Amino acid sequence: MLEHLIHSLETSPIMKRGEYNYFIHPITDGVPLLEPALLREIGCAMVRILDLENVDKIVVCEAMGIHIGVAFSMMTDIPLVVVRKRPYGLPGEVAVHQATGYSKGELYLNGVDAGDRVVIIDDVCSTGGTLRALINAIERTGAEIADICVVIGRGDEDIGRPLKTLVRIEVSETQVRVVDTCL
């Protein structure tokens, strides 16, 4: 399992951004082309490893969590909450102050209420900054986080709770190497 994901990662182009080796991939960047078979494979793997018992909502961050979340929501019939990059001013909106290794910004959580049981899914976790901030925001709503899963793990992230990762990678100046899988 995960053959499409592994192959697509191991054939990803690499760019140098300062000292950072950045890989370009459909799941993390939306380019060059996002194949339905790749999304299906990721969704099926997440269905197999996530605790979905009595889950009310799937929570993803704009922008690169949206396509994964839509595919997963369609497979599970669990409604999707997209954490947005702009405020809407709705009652109960929670600001998510996120900082990663390469950016800082505000995200805004709407649609998660006290008593909800949610799963968080995302494209990649490198430093854990976005996930830590999102966990904090969800906990402030009084919702319960049933499980968390990312497609790609890169680095030594610590988000303060268990994190399921479909594939773990290392990136050099010339290639992406898959070093572990969840299945």
C-alpha positions as CSV (number, residue, x, y, z in Angstrom):
1,M,0.0,0.0,0.0
2,L,1.0,3.7,-0.5
3,E,2.8,2.8,-3.8
4,H,1.5,6.0,-5.5
5,L,2.5,8.2,-2.6
6,I,5.9,6.7,-2.3
7,H,6.6,6.8,-6.0
8,S,5.4,10.4,-6.3
9,L,7.5,11.5,-3.4
10,E,10.7,9.7,-4.6
11,T,10.4,11.4,-8.0
12,S,9.6,14.9,-6.7
13,P,11.7,17.8,-7.9
14,I,13.9,19.5,-5.2
15,M,14.5,23.3,-4.9
16,K,16.9,25.0,-2.7
17,R,15.4,27.8,-0.6
18,G,18.3,29.3,1.3
19,E,19.6,26.3,3.3
20,Y,16.4,24.5,3.1
21,N,15.9,21.6,0.6
22,Y,12.3,22.0,-0.5
23,F,10.5,19.2,-2.3
24,I,7.6,20.0,-4.7
25,H,4.7,17.6,-4.5
26,P,1.0,17.6,-5.4
27,I,-0.1,16.9,-1.8
28,T,2.0,19.7,-0.3
29,D,2.0,22.2,-3.1
30,G,-0.9,21.3,-5.5
31,V,1.5,21.0,-8.4
32,P,2.4,19.7,-10.8
33,L,-0.7,17.5,-11.0
34,L,-2.9,16.0,-8.4
35,E,-4.1,12.5,-9.4
36,P,-7.3,11.1,-8.1
37,A,-5.6,7.7,-7.4
38,L,-3.1,9.4,-5.1
39,L,-5.9,11.1,-3.1
40,R,-7.9,7.8,-3.0
41,E,-4.8,5.9,-1.7
42,I,-4.2,8.5,1.0
43,G,-7.9,8.5,2.0
44,C,-8.0,4.7,2.2
45,A,-4.8,4.7,4.4
46,M,-6.3,7.3,6.7
47,V,-9.5,5.3,7.0
48,R,-7.5,2.3,8.1
49,I,-5.4,4.0,10.8
50,L,-7.6,6.8,12.3
51,D,-9.9,6.4,15.2
52,L,-13.2,7.5,13.6
53,E,-15.6,6.2,16.2
54,N,-18.2,8.8,16.9
55,V,-16.3,11.5,15.1
56,D,-18.4,14.5,14.2
57,K,-16.1,16.6,12.1
58,I,-12.8,16.5,10.1
59,V,-10.6,19.6,10.6
60,V,-8.1,20.7,8.0
61,C,-6.1,23.9,7.4
62,E,-6.3,26.1,4.3
63,A,-4.9,25.6,1.8
64,M,-3.1,22.3,1.4
65,G,-5.3,20.3,3.8
66,I,-8.4,21.1,1.8
67,H,-8.0,18.5,-1.1
68,I,-7.1,15.8,1.4
69,G,-10.0,16.7,3.6
70,V,-12.5,16.8,0.8
71,A,-11.5,13.3,-0.4
72,F,-11.5,11.9,3.2
73,S,-14.9,13.5,3.9
74,M,-16.4,12.0,0.8
75,M,-15.1,8.6,1.7
76,T,-16.3,8.7,5.3
77,D,-19.4,11.0,5.1
78,I,-18.0,13.0,8.0
79,P,-18.5,16.8,7.6
80,L,-15.4,19.0,6.9
81,V,-14.3,22.1,8.8
82,V,-11.7,24.2,6.9
83,V,-9.5,26.5,9.2
84,R,-9.3,29.6,7.1
85,K,-6.6,32.3,6.6
86,R,-9.0,35.1,7.1
87,P,-11.5,36.0,9.9
88,Y,-15.2,35.8,9.3
89,G,-16.2,37.2,12.7
90,L,-18.8,34.5,13.3
91,P,-19.8,33.7,16.9
92,G,-17.4,31.3,18.5
93,E,-14.6,32.0,16.0
94,V,-11.2,31.1,17.4
95,A,-7.9,32.7,16.2
96,V,-5.1,30.2,15.6
97,H,-1.7,31.8,16.0
98,Q,0.6,29.6,14.1
99,A,4.4,29.7,13.6
100,T,6.4,27.2,11.6
101,G,10.0,27.0,10.8
102,Y,9.5,29.2,7.8
103,S,6.4,31.4,8.4
104,K,4.0,32.9,10.9
105,G,0.4,33.8,10.5
106,E,-3.1,33.8,11.7
107,L,-5.7,31.1,10.9
108,Y,-9.3,31.2,12.0
109,L,-11.4,28.2,13.3
110,N,-15.2,28.2,12.9
111,G,-17.7,25.4,13.1
112,V,-16.1,23.4,15.9
113,D,-18.2,23.4,19.1
114,A,-17.9,22.2,22.7
115,G,-18.6,18.4,22.8
116,D,-17.6,17.8,19.2
117,R,-15.3,14.9,18.5
118,V,-12.9,15.7,15.7
119,V,-10.0,14.3,13.7
120,I,-7.3,16.6,12.4
121,I,-5.7,15.8,9.1
122,D,-3.0,17.8,7.2
123,D,-0.5,17.4,4.4
124,V,2.8,17.6,6.1
125,C,4.4,18.1,9.5
126,S,7.9,19.5,9.7
127,T,8.2,21.6,12.8
128,G,4.7,20.9,14.3
129,G,4.0,24.6,14.7
130,T,0.7,24.6,12.8
131,L,-0.6,21.5,14.5
132,R,0.3,22.6,18.0
133,A,-1.6,25.9,17.4
134,L,-4.6,24.1,15.9
135,I,-4.7,21.6,18.8
136,N,-4.7,24.5,21.3
137,A,-7.5,26.3,19.4
138,I,-9.7,23.2,19.2
139,E,-9.2,22.5,22.9
140,R,-10.3,26.1,23.7
141,T,-13.6,25.3,22.0
142,G,-14.2,22.4,24.3
143,A,-14.1,19.8,21.5
144,E,-12.4,16.5,21.9
145,I,-9.6,15.5,19.4
146,A,-10.1,11.9,18.6
147,D,-7.0,11.5,16.4
148,I,-4.5,13.4,14.2
149,C,-2.9,12.3,11.0
150,V,-0.6,13.8,8.4
151,V,0.3,12.5,5.0
152,I,4.0,13.3,5.2
153,G,6.3,13.6,8.2
154,R,9.6,15.5,7.8
155,G,11.8,16.3,10.8
156,D,11.5,15.7,14.5
157,E,8.1,17.3,15.2
158,D,6.7,17.2,18.7
159,I,3.1,18.3,18.9
160,G,2.5,17.2,22.5
161,R,0.3,14.3,21.6
162,P,0.3,11.2,19.4
163,L,0.6,11.9,15.7
164,K,-0.1,9.3,12.9
165,T,2.0,9.8,9.8
166,L,1.4,7.9,6.5
167,V,5.1,8.3,5.4
168,R,8.2,9.7,6.9
169,I,10.7,11.3,4.6
170,E,14.2,12.7,4.4
171,V,15.1,15.3,1.8
172,S,18.6,15.9,0.4
173,E,19.8,18.3,-2.3
174,T,18.9,15.7,-4.9
175,Q,16.1,13.5,-3.7
176,V,13.3,12.6,-1.4
177,R,13.7,9.3,0.4
178,V,10.8,7.6,2.1
179,V,12.3,6.1,5.3
180,D,9.1,4.7,7.0
181,T,5.4,4.1,6.4
182,C,2.5,3.5,8.7
183,L,1.3,0.4,6.9
